[in-house]
Amino acid sequence: MSASITPDDLTHEIELVWLEDIRDLDYVRQSLDRLPSRGRKPVYYRNGRMVGYAILGSAAKGSPTSGTFLRRVFWLAPHDRDQQPQGFYSTGAPVEAVDPHTLAPRVPGRKTERSEGGPPSPAMVELGITLDKA
């Protein structure tokens, strides 16, 4: 989902709140959720745990039909690398995952070698695809 998040989606973000220390996390999953408030800690409904969320400024307008606000939520699933380092995501990362060190208010974040779990694969090298080392 991170590929579909653009700076235009994040225009009204003023702060990112981290519920955990992100220094040792290789990646976090990010999603845009419809939430009932601009700034309160959202209720978490996914399998896993919420590690952070965005706060919107007072200029953010709610949806005319639902009154909800589009806000980013950062989360990890039980099978992610931080809990299962040798598991499914020992290399690679979920499509919605980004390196938390690349995130800031109004910045979508991006994948890096770190978030992908190591150096570029031979296929990436062959295709000329590079990721930041961040």
C-alpha positions in Angstrom: 0.0 0.0 0.0 2.9 2.4 0.6 3.4 2.8 -3.2 -0.1 4.3 -3.3 0.6 6.8 -0.5 1.6 10.2 -2.0 2.6 13.5 -0.4 -0.8 14.8 -1.5 -2.4 12.3 0.9 -0.3 13.6 3.8 -0.7 17.4 3.3 -2.2 17.9 6.8 0.2 15.8 8.8 1.9 17.8 11.6 3.4 15.0 13.7 4.2 11.3 13.8 3.8 9.6 17.1 5.8 6.5 17.8 4.6 4.1 20.4 7.8 2.1 20.3 11.4 2.9 19.8 11.9 2.6 16.0 15.7 2.7 16.0 16.1 -1.1 15.8 13.2 -1.7 13.4 14.2 -2.5 9.8 10.7 -1.7 8.6 7.2 -0.7 9.6 4.1 -1.3 7.6 2.2 1.9 6.8 -1.4 2.3 5.7 -3.9 5.1 5.3 -6.9 4.5 7.5 -10.2 6.3 7.9 -10.3 7.4 11.5 -12.8 9.3 13.6 -10.4 12.0 14.8 -7.4 14.1 13.6 -5.1 13.3 16.5 -6.2 10.9 19.2 -4.5 7.5 19.3 -6.5 5.3 17.0 -8.1 2.0 18.0 -6.0 -0.8 16.5 -7.9 -3.6 14.8 -5.3 -5.5 12.8 -3.5 -8.7 13.8 -0.2 -7.6 15.3 0.6 -4.2 16.9 0.4 -0.5 16.2 3.8 1.1 16.5 2.9 4.7 15.5 0.4 7.0 13.9 0.1 10.5 12.3 -1.6 13.5 13.8 -3.3 15.9 11.5 -3.6 19.7 11.8 -6.8 21.6 12.4 -7.1 22.4 8.6 -7.7 18.8 7.8 -11.3 18.3 6.8 -13.3 15.1 7.5 -15.0 13.2 4.8 -18.4 14.8 3.9 -20.1 11.4 4.1 -18.5 9.8 7.1 -16.8 12.6 9.0 -13.7 10.5 9.2 -10.1 11.6 8.4 -7.5 9.8 6.3 -4.5 9.2 8.6 -1.4 7.1 8.5 -1.0 4.2 10.9 2.3 2.3 11.3 2.1 -1.3 12.4 3.8 -4.7 12.4 2.3 -8.2 12.0 3.3 -11.1 14.3 5.3 -12.8 11.5 7.3 -9.7 10.6 11.1 -9.6 10.9 11.3 -8.0 14.3 9.5 -11.0 15.9 10.7 -13.7 13.5 14.1 -12.7 12.2 14.5 -16.1 10.4 10.9 -16.2 9.2 9.2 -15.3 5.9 10.6 -11.7 5.8 14.2 -12.5 6.8 14.9 -10.9 3.5 12.4 -8.8 1.5 9.5 -7.0 3.1 5.8 -6.6 2.7 4.6 -4.3 -0.1 3.4 -1.7 2.4 6.6 -1.7 4.4 9.1 1.2 4.5 12.2 2.0 6.5 11.0 4.0 9.5 14.1 6.2 9.3 12.8 7.6 6.0 9.5 8.7 7.5 8.5 12.2 8.6 5.3 14.2 8.6 4.1 14.7 5.0 6.8 12.2 3.8 5.5 8.8 2.6 8.7 6.9 3.4 10.6 4.5 1.1 12.2 1.1 1.0 15.9 0.8 1.6 18.4 -2.0 1.6 17.9 -2.1 5.4 14.1 -2.5 5.1 14.5 -5.2 2.4 16.8 -7.2 4.7 20.1 -7.0 3.0 22.0 -6.1 -0.2 20.2 -6.0 -3.5 19.3 -9.3 -5.1 21.0 -10.4 -8.3 17.8 -9.6 -10.2 17.8 -6.1 -8.9 21.4 -5.6 -9.9 20.7 -7.0 -13.3 17.7 -4.6 -13.8 19.7 -1.6 -12.4 17.4 -1.1 -9.4 19.1 0.4 -6.4 17.8 1.2 -2.9 19.3 3.6 -0.4 21.3 1.9 2.3 19.8 4.2 5.0 
